[in-house]
Amino acid sequence: MGDVALWGFGATVVLTTAILAAQSLGLTRIDMPFVLGTMVTLNRDRAKTAGDALHFIVG
């Protein structure tokens, strides 16, 4: 069970890095942690933080 959690965390880090790299290179404008955060709160400042937390918890 510990190996699965470790691989899940590693995959989440890789996916987050790929998303940030694509945004930085102008390949996409989609911010998945922000999208996830807007499901929890309407405050744009809190949505990014909440989305990051949800992304890592689900990942």
PDB file of N, H, CA, C and O in Angstrom:
ATOM      1  N   MET A   1       0.827  -1.198   0.000  1.00  0.00           N
ATOM      2  CA  MET A   1       0.000   0.000   0.000  1.00  0.00           C
ATOM      3  C   MET A   1       0.869   1.258   0.000  1.00  0.00           C
ATOM      4  O   MET A   1       0.519   2.251  -0.637  1.00  0.00           O
ATOM      5  N   GLY A   2       1.981   1.221   0.700  1.00  0.00           N
ATOM      6  H   GLY A   2       2.265   0.414   1.218  1.00  0.00           H
ATOM      7  CA  GLY A   2       2.869   2.378   0.755  1.00  0.00           C
ATOM      8  C   GLY A   2       3.475   2.699  -0.601  1.00  0.00           C
ATOM      9  O   GLY A   2       3.665   3.866  -0.944  1.00  0.00           O
ATOM     10  N   ASP A   3       3.781   1.649  -1.379  1.00  0.00           N
ATOM     11  H   ASP A   3       3.626   0.701  -1.100  1.00  0.00           H
ATOM     12  CA  ASP A   3       4.345   1.874  -2.707  1.00  0.00           C
ATOM     13  C   ASP A   3       3.346   2.572  -3.626  1.00  0.00           C
ATOM     14  O   ASP A   3       3.716   3.442  -4.415  1.00  0.00           O
ATOM     15  N   VAL A   4       2.091   2.187  -3.517  1.00  0.00           N
ATOM     16  H   VAL A   4       1.790   1.480  -2.877  1.00  0.00           H
ATOM     17  CA  VAL A   4       1.052   2.797  -4.355  1.00  0.00           C
ATOM     18  C   VAL A   4       0.917   4.282  -4.020  1.00  0.00           C
ATOM     19  O   VAL A   4       0.809   5.114  -4.921  1.00  0.00           O
ATOM     20  N   ALA A   5       0.921   4.613  -2.745  1.00  0.00           N
ATOM     21  H   ALA A   5       1.009   3.937  -2.013  1.00  0.00           H
ATOM     22  CA  ALA A   5       0.817   6.010  -2.319  1.00  0.00           C
ATOM     23  C   ALA A   5       2.032   6.813  -2.796  1.00  0.00           C
ATOM     24  O   ALA A   5       1.898   7.955  -3.237  1.00  0.00           O
ATOM     25  N   LEU A   6       3.204   6.208  -2.703  1.00  0.00           N
ATOM     26  H   LEU A   6       3.312   5.280  -2.344  1.00  0.00           H
ATOM     27  CA  LEU A   6       4.420   6.890  -3.148  1.00  0.00           C
ATOM     28  C   LEU A   6       4.378   7.147  -4.651  1.00  0.00           C
ATOM     29  O   LEU A   6       4.709   8.246  -5.096  1.00  0.00           O
ATOM     30  N   TRP A   7       3.977   6.155  -5.437  1.00  0.00           N
ATOM     31  H   TRP A   7       3.708   5.262  -5.076  1.00  0.00           H
ATOM     32  CA  TRP A   7       3.881   6.329  -6.881  1.00  0.00           C
ATOM     33  C   TRP A   7       2.782   7.335  -7.239  1.00  0.00           C
ATOM     34  O   TRP A   7       2.943   8.115  -8.178  1.00  0.00           O
ATOM     35  N   GLY A   8       1.696   7.323  -6.516  1.00  0.00           N
ATOM     36  H   GLY A   8       1.565   6.689  -5.754  1.00  0.00           H
ATOM     37  CA  GLY A   8       0.630   8.295  -6.762  1.00  0.00           C
ATOM     38  C   GLY A   8       1.100   9.715  -6.503  1.00  0.00           C
ATOM     39  O   GLY A   8       0.794  10.629  -7.269  1.00  0.00           O
ATOM     40  N   PHE A   9       1.843   9.895  -5.420  1.00  0.00           N
ATOM     41  H   PHE A   9       2.091   9.152  -4.798  1.00  0.00           H
ATOM     42  CA  PHE A   9       2.388  11.218  -5.111  1.00  0.00           C
ATOM     43  C   PHE A   9       3.385  11.649  -6.181  1.00  0.00           C
ATOM     44  O   PHE A   9       3.364  12.794  -6.631  1.00  0.00           O
ATOM     45  N   GLY A  10       4.254  10.733  -6.584  1.00  0.00           N
ATOM     46  H   GLY A  10       4.271   9.802  -6.218  1.00  0.00           H
ATOM     47  CA  GLY A  10       5.239  11.044  -7.624  1.00  0.00           C
ATOM     48  C   GLY A  10       4.580  11.413  -8.942  1.00  0.00           C
ATOM     49  O   GLY A  10       5.002  12.358  -9.608  1.00  0.00           O
ATOM     50  N   ALA A  11       3.544  10.672  -9.319  1.00  0.00           N
ATOM     51  H   ALA A  11       3.201   9.904  -8.777  1.00  0.00           H
ATOM     52  CA  ALA A  11       2.828  10.967 -10.558  1.00  0.00           C
ATOM     53  C   ALA A  11       2.133  12.320 -10.479  1.00  0.00           C
ATOM     54  O   ALA A  11       2.069  13.044 -11.473  1.00  0.00           O
ATOM     55  N   THR A  12       1.618  12.663  -9.312  1.00  0.00           N
ATOM     56  H   THR A  12       1.671  12.075  -8.505  1.00  0.00           H
ATOM     57  CA  THR A  12       0.971  13.967  -9.124  1.00  0.00           C
ATOM     58  C   THR A  12       1.981  15.097  -9.286  1.00  0.00           C
ATOM     59  O   THR A  12       1.682  16.122  -9.898  1.00  0.00           O
ATOM     60  N   VAL A  13       3.167  14.905  -8.741  1.00  0.00           N
ATOM     61  H   VAL A  13       3.410  14.072  -8.245  1.00  0.00           H
ATOM     62  CA  VAL A  13       4.225  15.920  -8.880  1.00  0.00           C
ATOM     63  C   VAL A  13       4.612  16.076 -10.349  1.00  0.00           C
ATOM     64  O   VAL A  13       4.776  17.197 -10.832  1.00  0.00           O
ATOM     65  N   VAL A  14       4.759  14.961 -11.058  1.00  0.00           N
ATOM     66  H   VAL A  14       4.625  14.051 -10.665  1.00  0.00           H
ATOM     67  CA  VAL A  14       5.125  15.024 -12.480  1.00  0.00           C
ATOM     68  C   VAL A  14       4.030  15.721 -13.283  1.00  0.00           C
ATOM     69  O   VAL A  14       4.329  16.569 -14.124  1.00  0.00           O
ATOM     70  N   LEU A  15       2.774  15.377 -13.037  1.00  0.00           N
ATOM     71  H   LEU A  15       2.532  14.688 -12.354  1.00  0.00           H
ATOM     72  CA  LEU A  15       1.666  16.000 -13.756  1.00  0.00           C
ATOM     73  C   LEU A  15       1.602  17.496 -13.471  1.00  0.00           C
ATOM     74  O   LEU A  15       1.393  18.291 -14.387  1.00  0.00           O
ATOM     75  N   THR A  16       1.778  17.882 -12.226  1.00  0.00           N
ATOM     76  H   THR A  16       1.948  17.236 -11.482  1.00  0.00           H
ATOM     77  CA  THR A  16       1.756  19.296 -11.861  1.00  0.00           C
ATOM     78  C   THR A  16       2.885  20.046 -12.552  1.00  0.00           C
ATOM     79  O   THR A  16       2.691  21.159 -13.040  1.00  0.00           O
ATOM     80  N   THR A  17       4.056  19.440 -12.591  1.00  0.00           N
ATOM     81  H   THR A  17       4.214  18.536 -12.195  1.00  0.00           H
ATOM     82  CA  THR A  17       5.200  20.060 -13.263  1.00  0.00           C
ATOM     83  C   THR A  17       4.935  20.214 -14.759  1.00  0.00           C
ATOM     84  O   THR A  17       5.258  21.249 -15.342  1.00  0.00           O
ATOM     85  N   ALA A  18       4.352  19.195 -15.381  1.00  0.00           N
ATOM     86  H   ALA A  18       4.090  18.354 -14.908  1.00  0.00           H
ATOM     87  CA  ALA A  18       4.044  19.263 -16.812  1.00  0.00           C
ATOM     88  C   ALA A  18       3.018  20.353 -17.106  1.00  0.00           C
ATOM     89  O   ALA A  18       3.142  21.072 -18.097  1.00  0.00           O
ATOM     90  N   ILE A  19       2.012  20.477 -16.252  1.00  0.00           N
ATOM     91  H   ILE A  19       1.912  19.893 -15.446  1.00  0.00           H
ATOM     92  CA  ILE A  19       0.994  21.513 -16.446  1.00  0.00           C
ATOM     93  C   ILE A  19       1.618  22.901 -16.324  1.00  0.00           C
ATOM     94  O   ILE A  19       1.352  23.778 -17.145  1.00  0.00           O
ATOM     95  N   LEU A  20       2.444  23.098 -15.306  1.00  0.00           N
ATOM     96  H   LEU A  20       2.660  22.386 -14.638  1.00  0.00           H
ATOM     97  CA  LEU A  20       3.088  24.405 -15.121  1.00  0.00           C
ATOM     98  C   LEU A  20       4.041  24.723 -16.268  1.00  0.00           C
ATOM     99  O   LEU A  20       4.119  25.871 -16.706  1.00  0.00           O
ATOM    100  N   ALA A  21       4.766  23.718 -16.760  1.00  0.00           N
ATOM    101  H   ALA A  21       4.703  22.785 -16.404  1.00  0.00           H
ATOM    102  CA  ALA A  21       5.673  23.931 -17.895  1.00  0.00           C
ATOM    103  C   ALA A  21       4.880  24.314 -19.148  1.00  0.00           C
ATOM    104  O   ALA A  21       5.277  25.222 -19.878  1.00  0.00           O
ATOM    105  N   ALA A  22       3.769  23.631 -19.396  1.00  0.00           N
ATOM    106  H   ALA A  22       3.447  22.893 -18.803  1.00  0.00           H
ATOM    107  CA  ALA A  22       2.948  23.941 -20.568  1.00  0.00           C
ATOM    108  C   ALA A  22       2.375  25.350 -20.477  1.00  0.00           C
ATOM    109  O   ALA A  22       2.291  26.053 -21.485  1.00  0.00           O
ATOM    110  N   GLN A  23       1.984  25.761 -19.287  1.00  0.00           N
ATOM    111  H   GLN A  23       2.052  25.191 -18.469  1.00  0.00           H
ATOM    112  CA  GLN A  23       1.467  27.123 -19.109  1.00  0.00           C
ATOM    113  C   GLN A  23       2.584  28.147 -19.331  1.00  0.00           C
ATOM    114  O   GLN A  23       2.367  29.178 -19.966  1.00  0.00           O
ATOM    115  N   SER A  24       3.758  27.865 -18.816  1.00  0.00           N
ATOM    116  H   SER A  24       3.935  27.027 -18.299  1.00  0.00           H
ATOM    117  CA  SER A  24       4.884  28.787 -18.955  1.00  0.00           C
ATOM    118  C   SER A  24       5.320  28.938 -20.410  1.00  0.00           C
ATOM    119  O   SER A  24       5.757  30.013 -20.821  1.00  0.00           O
ATOM    120  N   LEU A  25       5.201  27.866 -21.185  1.00  0.00           N
ATOM    121  H   LEU A  25       4.845  26.994 -20.850  1.00  0.00           H
ATOM    122  CA  LEU A  25       5.581  27.902 -22.598  1.00  0.00           C
ATOM    123  C   LEU A  25       4.464  28.429 -23.495  1.00  0.00           C
ATOM    124  O   LEU A  25       4.646  28.562 -24.705  1.00  0.00           O
ATOM    125  N   GLY A  26       3.318  28.725 -22.907  1.00  0.00           N
ATOM    126  H   GLY A  26       3.170  28.617 -21.924  1.00  0.00           H
ATOM    127  CA  GLY A  26       2.195  29.258 -23.667  1.00  0.00           C
ATOM    128  C   GLY A  26       1.454  28.210 -24.473  1.00  0.00           C
ATOM    129  O   GLY A  26       0.737  28.547 -25.414  1.00  0.00           O
ATOM    130  N   LEU A  27       1.616  26.944 -24.118  1.00  0.00           N
ATOM    131  H   LEU A  27       2.199  26.671 -23.353  1.00  0.00           H
ATOM    132  CA  LEU A  27       0.949  25.874 -24.852  1.00  0.00           C
ATOM    133  C   LEU A  27      -0.502  25.687 -24.423  1.00  0.00           C
ATOM    134  O   LEU A  27      -1.319  25.179 -25.191  1.00  0.00           O
ATOM    135  N   THR A  28      -0.820  26.094 -23.204  1.00  0.00           N
ATOM    136  H   THR A  28      -0.156  26.507 -22.580  1.00  0.00           H
ATOM    137  CA  THR A  28      -2.185  25.970 -22.700  1.00  0.00           C
ATOM    138  C   THR A  28      -2.457  27.070 -21.687  1.00  0.00           C
ATOM    139  O   THR A  28      -1.543  27.624 -21.078  1.00  0.00           O
ATOM    140  N   ARG A  29      -3.728  27.367 -21.527  1.00  0.00           N
ATOM    141  H   ARG A  29      -4.471  26.916 -22.023  1.00  0.00           H
ATOM    142  CA  ARG A  29      -4.116  28.344 -20.509  1.00  0.00           C
ATOM    143  C   ARG A  29      -4.898  27.679 -19.391  1.00  0.00           C
ATOM    144  O   ARG A  29      -5.321  28.346 -18.446  1.00  0.00           O
ATOM    145  N   ILE A  30      -5.093  26.373 -19.490  1.00  0.00           N
ATOM    146  H   ILE A  30      -4.749  25.831 -20.257  1.00  0.00           H
ATOM    147  CA  ILE A  30      -5.867  25.657 -18.484  1.00  0.00           C
ATOM    148  C   ILE A  30      -5.047  25.505 -17.210  1.00  0.00           C
ATOM    149  O   ILE A  30      -3.903  25.052 -17.254  1.00  0.00           O
ATOM    150  N   ASP A  31      -5.619  25.875 -16.094  1.00  0.00           N
ATOM    151  H   ASP A  31      -6.549  26.243 -16.058  1.00  0.00           H
ATOM    152  CA  ASP A  31      -4.979  25.744 -14.788  1.00  0.00           C
ATOM    153  C   ASP A  31      -5.828  24.777 -13.965  1.00  0.00           C
ATOM    154  O   ASP A  31      -6.775  25.189 -13.295  1.00  0.00           O
ATOM    155  N   MET A  32      -5.481  23.484 -14.020  1.00  0.00           N
ATOM    156  H   MET A  32      -4.712  23.150 -14.564  1.00  0.00           H
ATOM    157  CA  MET A  32      -6.305  22.466 -13.383  1.00  0.00           C
ATOM    158  C   MET A  32      -6.477  22.674 -11.879  1.00  0.00           C
ATOM    159  O   MET A  32      -7.593  22.518 -11.384  1.00  0.00           O
ATOM    160  N   PRO A  33      -5.426  23.018 -11.126  1.00  0.00           N
ATOM    161  CA  PRO A  33      -5.663  23.282  -9.706  1.00  0.00           C
ATOM    162  C   PRO A  33      -6.660  24.427  -9.477  1.00  0.00           C
ATOM    163  O   PRO A  33      -7.451  24.380  -8.535  1.00  0.00           O
ATOM    164  N   PHE A  34      -6.624  25.437 -10.323  1.00  0.00           N
ATOM    165  H   PHE A  34      -5.982  25.475 -11.088  1.00  0.00           H
ATOM    166  CA  PHE A  34      -7.588  26.536 -10.194  1.00  0.00           C
ATOM    167  C   PHE A  34      -9.001  26.043 -10.492  1.00  0.00           C
ATOM    168  O   PHE A  34      -9.945  26.405  -9.791  1.00  0.00           O
ATOM    169  N   VAL A  35      -9.149  25.225 -11.523  1.00  0.00           N
ATOM    170  H   VAL A  35      -8.381  24.931 -12.093  1.00  0.00           H
ATOM    171  CA  VAL A  35     -10.458  24.670 -11.867  1.00  0.00           C
ATOM    172  C   VAL A  35     -11.001  23.838 -10.707  1.00  0.00           C
ATOM    173  O   VAL A  35     -12.172  23.955 -10.345  1.00  0.00           O
ATOM    174  N   LEU A  36     -10.141  22.995 -10.126  1.00  0.00           N
ATOM    175  H   LEU A  36      -9.190  22.899 -10.421  1.00  0.00           H
ATOM    176  CA  LEU A  36     -10.566  22.204  -8.967  1.00  0.00           C
ATOM    177  C   LEU A  36     -10.947  23.095  -7.793  1.00  0.00           C
ATOM    178  O   LEU A  36     -11.926  22.821  -7.099  1.00  0.00           O
ATOM    179  N   GLY A  37     -10.186  24.152  -7.567  1.00  0.00           N
ATOM    180  H   GLY A  37      -9.390  24.374  -8.131  1.00  0.00           H
ATOM    181  CA  GLY A  37     -10.455  25.061  -6.451  1.00  0.00           C
ATOM    182  C   GLY A  37     -11.759  25.816  -6.588  1.00  0.00           C
ATOM    183  O   GLY A  37     -12.403  26.130  -5.588  1.00  0.00           O
ATOM    184  N   THR A  38     -12.155  26.111  -7.818  1.00  0.00           N
ATOM    185  H   THR A  38     -11.631  25.856  -8.631  1.00  0.00           H
ATOM    186  CA  THR A  38     -13.411  26.835  -8.010  1.00  0.00           C
ATOM    187  C   THR A  38     -14.619  25.955  -7.712  1.00  0.00           C
ATOM    188  O   THR A  38     -15.730  26.467  -7.575  1.00  0.00           O
ATOM    189  N   MET A  39     -14.424  24.646  -7.611  1.00  0.00           N
ATOM    190  H   MET A  39     -13.521  24.230  -7.723  1.00  0.00           H
ATOM    191  CA  MET A  39     -15.520  23.773  -7.188  1.00  0.00           C
ATOM    192  C   MET A  39     -15.793  23.923  -5.698  1.00  0.00           C
ATOM    193  O   MET A  39     -16.878  23.585  -5.225  1.00  0.00           O
ATOM    194  N   VAL A  40     -14.806  24.432  -4.953  1.00  0.00           N
ATOM    195  H   VAL A  40     -13.924  24.707  -5.336  1.00  0.00           H
ATOM    196  CA  VAL A  40     -14.911  24.531  -3.504  1.00  0.00           C
ATOM    197  C   VAL A  40     -15.227  25.951  -3.052  1.00  0.00           C
ATOM    198  O   VAL A  40     -15.987  26.141  -2.102  1.00  0.00           O
ATOM    199  N   THR A  41     -14.658  26.945  -3.715  1.00  0.00           N
ATOM    200  H   THR A  41     -14.040  26.790  -4.487  1.00  0.00           H
ATOM    201  CA  THR A  41     -14.832  28.332  -3.295  1.00  0.00           C
ATOM    202  C   THR A  41     -14.951  29.245  -4.517  1.00  0.00           C
ATOM    203  O   THR A  41     -14.421  28.938  -5.585  1.00  0.00           O
ATOM    204  N   LEU A  42     -15.639  30.351  -4.352  1.00  0.00           N
ATOM    205  H   LEU A  42     -16.069  30.601  -3.484  1.00  0.00           H
ATOM    206  CA  LEU A  42     -15.766  31.332  -5.430  1.00  0.00           C
ATOM    207  C   LEU A  42     -14.672  32.393  -5.369  1.00  0.00           C
ATOM    208  O   LEU A  42     -14.489  33.151  -6.322  1.00  0.00           O
ATOM    209  N   ASN A  43     -13.946  32.452  -4.259  1.00  0.00           N
ATOM    210  H   ASN A  43     -14.095  31.837  -3.485  1.00  0.00           H
ATOM    211  CA  ASN A  43     -12.862  33.409  -4.094  1.00  0.00           C
ATOM    212  C   ASN A  43     -11.683  32.972  -4.955  1.00  0.00           C
ATOM    213  O   ASN A  43     -11.129  31.891  -4.756  1.00  0.00           O
ATOM    214  N   ARG A  44     -11.298  33.822  -5.920  1.00  0.00           N
ATOM    215  H   ARG A  44     -11.748  34.700  -6.082  1.00  0.00           H
ATOM    216  CA  ARG A  44     -10.235  33.453  -6.863  1.00  0.00           C
ATOM    217  C   ARG A  44      -8.893  33.250  -6.171  1.00  0.00           C
ATOM    218  O   ARG A  44      -8.107  32.404  -6.596  1.00  0.00           O
ATOM    219  N   ASP A  45      -8.616  34.006  -5.116  1.00  0.00           N
ATOM    220  H   ASP A  45      -9.255  34.694  -4.771  1.00  0.00           H
ATOM    221  CA  ASP A  45      -7.345  33.861  -4.409  1.00  0.00           C
ATOM    222  C   ASP A  45      -7.281  32.531  -3.662  1.00  0.00           C
ATOM    223  O   ASP A  45      -6.246  31.865  -3.665  1.00  0.00           O
ATOM    224  N   ARG A  46      -8.364  32.151  -3.036  1.00  0.00           N
ATOM    225  H   ARG A  46      -9.205  32.692  -3.034  1.00  0.00           H
ATOM    226  CA  ARG A  46      -8.404  30.892  -2.288  1.00  0.00           C
ATOM    227  C   ARG A  46      -8.548  29.682  -3.199  1.00  0.00           C
ATOM    228  O   ARG A  46      -8.160  28.577  -2.820  1.00  0.00           O
ATOM    229  N   ALA A  47      -9.100  29.872  -4.399  1.00  0.00           N
ATOM    230  H   ALA A  47      -9.415  30.770  -4.707  1.00  0.00           H
ATOM    231  CA  ALA A  47      -9.341  28.753  -5.309  1.00  0.00           C
ATOM    232  C   ALA A  47      -8.039  28.080  -5.711  1.00  0.00           C
ATOM    233  O   ALA A  47      -7.988  26.854  -5.809  1.00  0.00           O
ATOM    234  N   LYS A  48      -6.998  28.843  -5.944  1.00  0.00           N
ATOM    235  H   LYS A  48      -7.039  29.839  -5.864  1.00  0.00           H
ATOM    236  CA  LYS A  48      -5.708  28.259  -6.346  1.00  0.00           C
ATOM    237  C   LYS A  48      -5.140  27.395  -5.224  1.00  0.00           C
ATOM    238  O   LYS A  48      -4.670  26.285  -5.474  1.00  0.00           O
ATOM    239  N   THR A  49      -5.179  27.891  -4.004  1.00  0.00           N
ATOM    240  H   THR A  49      -5.561  28.793  -3.801  1.00  0.00           H
ATOM    241  CA  THR A  49      -4.664  27.139  -2.859  1.00  0.00           C
ATOM    242  C   THR A  49      -5.500  25.891  -2.602  1.00  0.00           C
ATOM    243  O   THR A  49      -4.962  24.805  -2.387  1.00  0.00           O
ATOM    244  N   ALA A  50      -6.823  26.055  -2.627  1.00  0.00           N
ATOM    245  H   ALA A  50      -7.261  26.937  -2.801  1.00  0.00           H
ATOM    246  CA  ALA A  50      -7.703  24.906  -2.414  1.00  0.00           C
ATOM    247  C   ALA A  50      -7.535  23.879  -3.519  1.00  0.00           C
ATOM    248  O   ALA A  50      -7.565  22.676  -3.261  1.00  0.00           O
ATOM    249  N   GLY A  51      -7.360  24.340  -4.740  1.00  0.00           N
ATOM    250  H   GLY A  51      -7.336  25.318  -4.950  1.00  0.00           H
ATOM    251  CA  GLY A  51      -7.165  23.440  -5.869  1.00  0.00           C
ATOM    252  C   GLY A  51      -5.865  22.664  -5.775  1.00  0.00           C
ATOM    253  O   GLY A  51      -5.826  21.474  -6.089  1.00  0.00           O
ATOM    254  N   ASP A  52      -4.803  23.325  -5.345  1.00  0.00           N
ATOM    255  H   ASP A  52      -4.835  24.292  -5.090  1.00  0.00           H
ATOM    256  CA  ASP A  52      -3.527  22.626  -5.151  1.00  0.00           C
ATOM    257  C   ASP A  52      -3.679  21.527  -4.105  1.00  0.00           C
ATOM    258  O   ASP A  52      -3.190  20.412  -4.287  1.00  0.00           O
ATOM    259  N   ALA A  53      -4.356  21.848  -3.017  1.00  0.00           N
ATOM    260  H   ALA A  53      -4.753  22.754  -2.870  1.00  0.00           H
ATOM    261  CA  ALA A  53      -4.569  20.851  -1.963  1.00  0.00           C
ATOM    262  C   ALA A  53      -5.404  19.682  -2.477  1.00  0.00           C
ATOM    263  O   ALA A  53      -5.058  18.524  -2.244  1.00  0.00           O
ATOM    264  N   LEU A  54      -6.493  19.974  -3.170  1.00  0.00           N
ATOM    265  H   LEU A  54      -6.774  20.914  -3.359  1.00  0.00           H
ATOM    266  CA  LEU A  54      -7.333  18.909  -3.722  1.00  0.00           C
ATOM    267  C   LEU A  54      -6.569  18.055  -4.733  1.00  0.00           C
ATOM    268  O   LEU A  54      -6.706  16.832  -4.761  1.00  0.00           O
ATOM    269  N   HIS A  55      -5.772  18.712  -5.550  1.00  0.00           N
ATOM    270  H   HIS A  55      -5.660  19.705  -5.526  1.00  0.00           H
ATOM    271  CA  HIS A  55      -4.993  17.990  -6.567  1.00  0.00           C
ATOM    272  C   HIS A  55      -4.059  16.968  -5.928  1.00  0.00           C
ATOM    273  O   HIS A  55      -3.951  15.836  -6.400  1.00  0.00           O
ATOM    274  N   PHE A  56      -3.389  17.370  -4.859  1.00  0.00           N
ATOM    275  H   PHE A  56      -3.476  18.289  -4.476  1.00  0.00           H
ATOM    276  CA  PHE A  56      -2.458  16.442  -4.203  1.00  0.00           C
ATOM    277  C   PHE A  56      -3.185  15.394  -3.361  1.00  0.00           C
ATOM    278  O   PHE A  56      -2.708  14.265  -3.240  1.00  0.00           O
ATOM    279  N   ILE A  57      -4.316  15.746  -2.786  1.00  0.00           N
ATOM    280  H   ILE A  57      -4.703  16.663  -2.885  1.00  0.00           H
ATOM    281  CA  ILE A  57      -5.080  14.753  -1.996  1.00  0.00           C
ATOM    282  C   ILE A  57      -5.652  13.680  -2.911  1.00  0.00           C
ATOM    283  O   ILE A  57      -5.551  12.489  -2.616  1.00  0.00           O
ATOM    284  N   VAL A  58      -6.251  14.100  -4.019  1.00  0.00           N
ATOM    285  H   VAL A  58      -6.333  15.068  -4.258  1.00  0.00           H
ATOM    286  CA  VAL A  58      -6.843  13.136  -4.953  1.00  0.00           C
ATOM    287  C   VAL A  58      -5.758  12.347  -5.682  1.00  0.00           C
ATOM    288  O   VAL A  58      -5.913  11.154  -5.943  1.00  0.00           O
ATOM    289  N   GLY A  59      -4.664  13.022  -6.005  1.00  0.00           N
ATOM    290  H   GLY A  59      -4.538  13.991  -5.793  1.00  0.00           H
ATOM    291  CA  GLY A  59      -3.568  12.366  -6.734  1.00  0.00           C
ATOM    292  C   GLY A  59      -2.916  11.319  -5.886  1.00  0.00           C
ATOM    293  O   GLY A  59      -1.975  10.663  -6.331  1.00  0.00           O
TER     294      GLY A  59
END
